[in-house]
Every structure is written in structure tokens, then in C-alpha cells.
Amino acid sequence: MVKTADRIKLRRWRKRGFYSETVLVKLLQKNGYNAVRIPVSNPSLSPLPDLMARKGEHTYAFEVKNSSYYAYFPKPQVDKLFRFLNELIPGDNTNKHAIIAAHLGKKWLFKEVSWEEWEKDKLPDKLRIVKRDRGNFSIEKSY
């Protein structure tokens, strides 16, 4: 039986993720992207990202985490980004981008995960973004 306190913690945790996803959609739109949050992106086997965006010919699939200092992205969640882009978005892989995004307080960090890592099955068990890191992707200076 699930305790009431556990339900409240789970609800807060989900709201935190929803908040970060919503803020990122607005930030992307402000920078010229067409972006949408995918509300059914729950822990399932379906290859759905937290949100997707387009700018020009480029398509982006984002996995978003909210934390204070570091964020972990398990391999199955990153794999879903590539499966989504590979199976559901037509076109060349050079125009499709898998991005992990960490909302760390007021700071956003983005890292693009390479197709080569995924295609060669070289993704680590967990990818990590720490607040002191530098991302390799900028939404202001995208393709």
C-alpha cells in the first residue's frame, strides 16, 4: 500500500519535471525553434522524448532533468531519443539531434549525444551533467 507522504513526494517530483520541460519549450521558442512538450513521455518502452523541436531542416529530441547540482541520464532514456529520431523522423541523421538537457537551478546545460556512439552501441550506462560542466550544444548558436 502506498502511503500518502509517498504520493505527495511523487507528485512534487513530477511537477518539477513538468516545470522544467515547459520552461525549456518557451526558451526554445524564444530562440526561433518550433518546440513542443510531449506529455506522454513517461517511463515506458515507447521511444518518446520529453520534448521535440525543429529549426530549419534540423530536428531535436530532448531528454530533460531538473536538479540542483548534477543530473543523470540512464542509457535506456538516451536510447529512446535515438530510436525516436531513427524510427519516426525521416531524413538524414546529420539533421537529427539527440540532446540531454539539465535544468540546474537557473542554469541550463545541454549536451548533444553523437549518432556514432549510439550506432556502435558505445553509450555509457549513465550520462551525467554536472553544474560545473560545459555543454557541447547551445540553443542560441545552433545549426
C-alpha positions in Angstrom: 0.0 0.0 0.0 1.3 3.4 -1.0 1.5 6.0 1.8 0.1 9.5 1.4 3.5 11.0 2.0 5.0 8.9 -0.8 2.2 10.1 -3.2 2.9 13.7 -2.3 6.7 13.3 -2.9 6.0 11.6 -6.3 3.6 14.4 -7.3 6.2 17.1 -6.4 8.9 15.2 -8.4 6.6 15.1 -11.4 5.7 18.8 -11.2 9.4 19.6 -11.1 10.0 17.8 -14.4 6.9 19.3 -16.0 8.0 22.8 -14.9 11.5 22.4 -16.5 10.1 20.9 -19.7 7.6 23.8 -20.0 10.4 26.4 -19.3 12.6 24.8 -22.0 9.8 24.9 -24.6 9.4 28.6 -24.0 13.2 29.1 -24.1 13.5 27.3 -27.4 10.6 29.2 -28.9 12.2 32.5 -27.9 15.3 31.4 -29.8 13.4 30.6 -33.0 12.6 26.9 -32.6 9.2 25.3 -33.1 9.1 23.3 -29.9 6.5 21.1 -28.2 6.4 19.1 -24.9 5.4 15.5 -25.4 3.0 14.9 -22.5 3.0 11.1 -22.7 6.8 10.8 -22.3 6.6 8.7 -19.2 8.8 5.8 -18.2 7.6 3.5 -20.9 9.0 1.4 -23.7 7.7 3.8 -26.4 10.5 5.8 -28.0 9.3 9.3 -27.0 11.4 12.2 -25.8 10.4 14.7 -23.2 10.1 17.4 -25.9 11.0 17.8 -29.6 11.9 20.9 -31.5 12.6 21.9 -35.1 14.6 24.8 -36.5 15.1 24.9 -40.2 15.9 21.4 -41.5 17.0 20.2 -38.1 15.0 18.1 -35.6 15.9 17.9 -31.9 14.8 15.3 -29.4 15.4 16.4 -25.8 15.5 14.4 -22.5 15.2 16.9 -19.6 16.2 16.6 -16.0 15.7 19.1 -13.1 18.3 19.0 -10.3 20.3 21.3 -8.2 23.9 20.2 -9.0 24.0 17.2 -11.3 21.7 15.1 -13.5 22.0 11.5 -14.6 20.5 10.2 -17.8 20.2 6.4 -17.9 21.2 4.6 -21.1 17.6 3.5 -21.9 16.3 7.1 -21.8 19.1 8.3 -24.2 18.5 5.2 -26.4 14.8 6.3 -26.7 15.9 9.7 -28.2 17.8 7.9 -31.0 15.0 5.4 -31.6 12.5 8.2 -31.8 14.7 10.1 -34.3 15.6 7.0 -36.3 12.2 5.4 -36.5 9.8 8.3 -36.6 11.7 11.3 -38.2 12.5 10.8 -41.9 15.7 12.2 -43.3 19.4 12.2 -42.9 20.9 11.7 -39.4 23.1 14.8 -39.9 19.9 16.9 -39.4 18.6 14.9 -36.4 20.0 15.6 -32.9 19.6 13.8 -29.5 20.1 16.3 -26.7 20.2 15.8 -23.0 19.3 18.9 -21.0 19.9 19.6 -17.3 18.0 22.4 -15.6 20.3 23.2 -12.7 18.7 26.0 -10.7 18.8 29.0 -13.0 21.4 27.4 -15.3 20.7 25.2 -18.3 23.3 22.8 -19.7 22.9 20.9 -23.0 24.9 18.0 -24.4 24.4 16.5 -27.8 25.0 12.8 -27.9 26.6 11.5 -31.1 25.0 9.2 -33.5 28.3 7.3 -33.7 28.1 6.4 -30.0 24.6 5.0 -30.5 25.2 3.2 -33.7 28.3 1.4 -32.4 26.5 0.6 -29.1 29.0 2.7 -27.2 26.6 4.7 -25.0 27.6 4.5 -21.3 25.2 3.1 -18.7 24.6 6.6 -17.5 25.4 10.0 -18.9 25.9 12.8 -16.4 25.8 16.6 -16.5 27.3 18.5 -13.6 26.7 22.1 -12.9 30.4 23.0 -13.4 30.4 21.2 -16.9 30.3 23.0 -20.2 27.8 21.7 -22.6 28.6 20.9 -26.3 25.3 22.4 -27.6 24.0 25.9 -27.5 20.4 26.7 -28.4 21.4 30.2 -29.3 24.1 29.1 -31.7 22.5 26.0 -33.2 22.9 24.8 -36.8 
